[in-house]
Amino acid sequence: MTDTATQASTDTAVRDYVRALLRQHRSNEDTRLAAIEAAEKAGHRIVDGGQTGQDTWEITDWRTGEVLASGDDGLNGYGEAANRLDSAGKLLHIDSLDTEYARVAPVGIPDSLADALEDWLGMAATTDEDVAQVAGWSVEEVARHREQA
């Protein structure tokens, strides 16, 4: 049987780790948003897209979702369209603005549990309400920390 003090310590460690992950995510997204805004301020247009099937592809405006080009002629067609759209060198793919972020070090919990909690927070099926229950925060605070740029 687990003693009460050990259980309380584990519960606190899990809560603190989830909170640290949420804070780190918010910081990462703020950094990403600043990079996007700086690129746009410098005159770049942020695009998204790539292969959508074996031979199909599309290039979209990241902000609006507008389809700028699409085709069914494979990677060669994609490359040609990207070059045609970016003759001035002002398009940036959103993935090029992603950077490596520092990992939150788990304290008081095993690495395997820390990995599971990271996965759980990243799942679309994990609701802000569930996270709020574990973190001990309001649903609104959790939603603000989990918001994507």
KASULVEN-V450196 format. One record per backbone hydrogen bond with DSSP energy under -1.0 kcal/mol. CO is the residue of the C=O (numbers start at 0). NH is the residue of the N-H. E is the energy in kcal/mol with one decimal. If there is no record, write none. Layout:
BEGIN
co:CO nh:NH e:E
co:CO nh:NH e:E
END
This chain:
BEGIN
co:2 nh:6 e:-2.1
co:3 nh:7 e:-2.5
co:4 nh:8 e:-2.2
co:5 nh:9 e:-2.2
co:6 nh:10 e:-2.7
co:7 nh:11 e:-2.4
co:8 nh:12 e:-2.2
co:9 nh:13 e:-2.6
co:10 nh:14 e:-2.5
co:11 nh:15 e:-3.0
co:12 nh:16 e:-2.2
co:13 nh:17 e:-2.5
co:14 nh:18 e:-2.4
co:15 nh:19 e:-2.3
co:16 nh:20 e:-2.5
co:17 nh:21 e:-2.3
co:18 nh:22 e:-2.6
co:19 nh:23 e:-2.5
co:20 nh:24 e:-2.6
co:21 nh:25 e:-2.3
co:22 nh:26 e:-2.3
co:23 nh:27 e:-2.8
co:24 nh:28 e:-2.7
co:25 nh:29 e:-2.3
co:26 nh:30 e:-2.2
co:27 nh:31 e:-2.5
co:28 nh:32 e:-2.7
co:29 nh:33 e:-2.1
co:30 nh:34 e:-1.9
co:31 nh:35 e:-2.3
co:32 nh:36 e:-2.8
co:33 nh:37 e:-2.3
co:34 nh:38 e:-2.2
co:35 nh:39 e:-2.6
co:36 nh:40 e:-2.5
co:37 nh:41 e:-1.5
co:38 nh:43 e:-2.5
co:39 nh:42 e:-1.7
co:44 nh:91 e:-2.4
co:45 nh:61 e:-2.7
co:46 nh:93 e:-2.8
co:47 nh:59 e:-2.6
co:49 nh:57 e:-1.9
co:54 nh:73 e:-2.7
co:55 nh:51 e:-2.4
co:55 nh:52 e:-1.5
co:56 nh:70 e:-2.0
co:57 nh:49 e:-1.9
co:58 nh:67 e:-2.9
co:58 nh:68 e:-1.6
co:59 nh:47 e:-2.6
co:60 nh:64 e:-2.8
co:65 nh:60 e:-2.6
co:68 nh:58 e:-3.0
co:70 nh:56 e:-2.1
co:72 nh:76 e:-1.3
co:73 nh:77 e:-2.0
co:74 nh:78 e:-2.8
co:75 nh:79 e:-2.4
co:76 nh:80 e:-2.4
co:77 nh:81 e:-2.8
co:78 nh:82 e:-2.3
co:79 nh:83 e:-2.3
co:80 nh:84 e:-2.8
co:81 nh:85 e:-1.6
co:85 nh:88 e:-1.6
co:89 nh:44 e:-2.8
co:91 nh:46 e:-2.8
co:92 nh:95 e:-1.9
co:93 nh:96 e:-1.6
co:94 nh:97 e:-1.1
co:109 nh:113 e:-2.2
co:110 nh:114 e:-2.7
co:111 nh:115 e:-1.9
co:112 nh:116 e:-2.5
co:113 nh:117 e:-2.3
co:114 nh:118 e:-2.4
co:115 nh:119 e:-2.6
co:116 nh:120 e:-2.4
co:117 nh:121 e:-1.6
co:122 nh:125 e:-1.3
co:126 nh:130 e:-2.2
co:127 nh:131 e:-2.8
co:128 nh:132 e:-1.8
co:129 nh:133 e:-1.6
co:130 nh:134 e:-3.3
co:131 nh:135 e:-2.1
co:137 nh:141 e:-2.1
co:138 nh:142 e:-2.6
co:139 nh:143 e:-2.2
co:140 nh:144 e:-1.8
co:141 nh:145 e:-2.0
co:142 nh:146 e:-1.1
END
